Amino acid sequence: MRLLHHARVRPEYRQAAPARGRFAAASFGRRTAMTGIKVGLIGVGNMGQPMALRLLEQGVDLTVCDRNPEALKPLVAQGAQVAEDPLDMANRCELIIASMPSRDASLAVALGERGVVGGSALRVYVETSTLGSAIIDRIATELRARGIGLIDAPVSGGPPGARAGTLAVLASGSEADFAFAHATLDLMAGKLIYLGAKPGISQVAKVINNHVSAAGRMAVFEGLAMGVKAGLDPKVLNDVLNAGSGQNYTTTHKIPAAILSGTFKYNGPLSIGLKDEALMLEEAQRHGAPLWLAPRILELYREAAAAGYRDEDSMKVFLFMQSQSLPDGGAAVAPQWSSEKA
């Protein structure tokens, strides 16, 4: 049985509970297509397609929509219906899940001229993209004015997790909207975590998660690059990290699968990492929180992107780090970090 977690949230993110009181995990039973809920999924790309396949396998009555007709074909073959555009879907589906590649795409799908905001059937809209809390606030406000609820539900776990139904789903939104979407989200999730009643707080949690993951990954890359320069076998050094306190998800999974194997394929492109670290700085500024590591990680990403790695798998940042080693040895740091004041 999957666990439903509750998190304490700041007062500004709280909303008065409905008359029926605070819910518990036991109050939600799993629903499938047997309930008659029509579900839509917009954006069947890197994440959306495996999510759609998972829902179809679980018997969900699913309608899909994407600009790329080729991406729709395997879903139609599994029984999915196709909507012409987001508005058409919102006129047919009570619950819609969006998985979009950018802020502009998310805004167009939600609020554009042919966006879901004009739909007559839609009750709850679930945004799984990582967009930042300001964009989610805007979408939630405009949908609410049309009587449509929003669940802010960024996901973590990548395409394999989406396909297996083991994603971490970070959900926020009104309890009534969450109750309506819960069973469908549960089919996608290994961990479904409810963070609070106000959409947007999930975005903050997600960008923090992405940042912490990136910080650990860049530390491992930096250490391995230094170790190789010193003459250490990278596999042996990674074994050392895994035997001690340096162990993290990068050392246990990503290094063996992507670097020691020589494939350098595990994550999405570096451009996504650039977006996520920029969002971390944006959220910190919005909430008045100081940062130390995030600006440096973003600087590193920008350096690697400028060197030609922007559209490459972000695991190749390790190659960029190796390329910066000085031929004659010695420490090399960015100029702004090497002044006497530093």
Secondary structure, DSSP 8 states (H G I E B T S, - for coil): ---EEE----GGG-----TT----GGG-----GGG---EEEE--STTHHHHHHHHHHTT--EEEE-S-HHHHHHHHHTT-EE-SSHHHHHTT-SEEEE--SSHHHHHHHHHSTTSGGG-SS--EEEE-S---HHHHHHHHHHHHTTT-EEEE--EESHHHHHHHT-EEEEEES-HHHHHHHHHHHHHHEEEEEEEESSTTHHHHHHHHHHHHHHHHHHHHHHHHHHHHHHT--HHHHHHHHHHSTT--HIIIIIIIIIISSS---SS-BHHHHHHHHHHHHHHHHHHT---SHHHHHHHHHHHHIIIIITTSBGGGHHHHHHHT--TT------GGGSSS--
